[in-house]
């Protein structure tokens, strides 16, 4: 079983922090050349330098996943530096929390534009280039367990992630003929900047007690699923969503 990513070129969106930074480190550690993509180029350059010092081939490109021109420019700059991008990790995401009746048009668009439309645009532009190259590839969408089972005050985020899980299947269906596999990871609660403060509150501590494994995930807990889906070891998997959540979706009703 070959989990190595030697010879692959992987792009990670939102690589400037949290899970994206962790994914970039994991992919480089497994042998991939890595294109770091995010809006904050300064933070990416520091990570690029740290990974390059370990012997990895890494480049950093500016990319806003809500801007098609920025996506195409970032993909083309990444490929010019490292070669055809054949693994794409659609990780960039945002979240706000509010009861549904308080979510205004701008909040809805902000969350859906980034978490759903942004992933589609990145996947489409990467796939157009992979089809032209004729090499096939692997797209890994970072969804969420909230896309499978709702949580309070997150209707925009949960709807976008549910859409991302369905989009994963629809694109898998269309792009299998080009050798492009499309899969997703649905993480449970993983400790990052997006949620660290919440888990110090009473509500956050109560939530952890409902996770069967009684702990938050750490970013590294996702790396097995990531390397499986990115590598040829998952060559017969497409349209799948892997839940990595300490059993949270199995919590007792
Ligand atoms: P984070 O806020 O640390 O990381 C999100 C990254 O996306 C940041 O680097 C941010 O700059 C980037 N980003 C946001 N908007 C962007 C845009 N328009 N263009 C480019 N980059 C943009 O949060 P995280 O926890 O690392 O989240 C990463 C992904 O994992 C998100 O899609 C999130 O929904 C998902 N996720 C996280 C958890 C968790 O518990 N942390 C659980 C399930 C899913």
Boltz pocket constraint, residues with backbone or C-beta under 6 A from the ligand:
constraints:
  - pocket:
      binder: B
      contacts: [[A, 13], [A, 14], [A, 15], [A, 16], [A, 17], [A, 18], [A, 19], [A, 20], [A, 37], [A, 38], [A, 39], [A, 63], [A, 64], [A, 65], [A, 66], [A, 90], [A, 91], [A, 92], [A, 93], [A, 94], [A, 95], [A, 114], [A, 118], [A, 142], [A, 143], [A, 144], [A, 145], [A, 186], [A, 187], [A, 188], [A, 189], [A, 190], [A, 191], [A, 192], [A, 193], [A, 194], [A, 195]]
      max_distance: 6.0
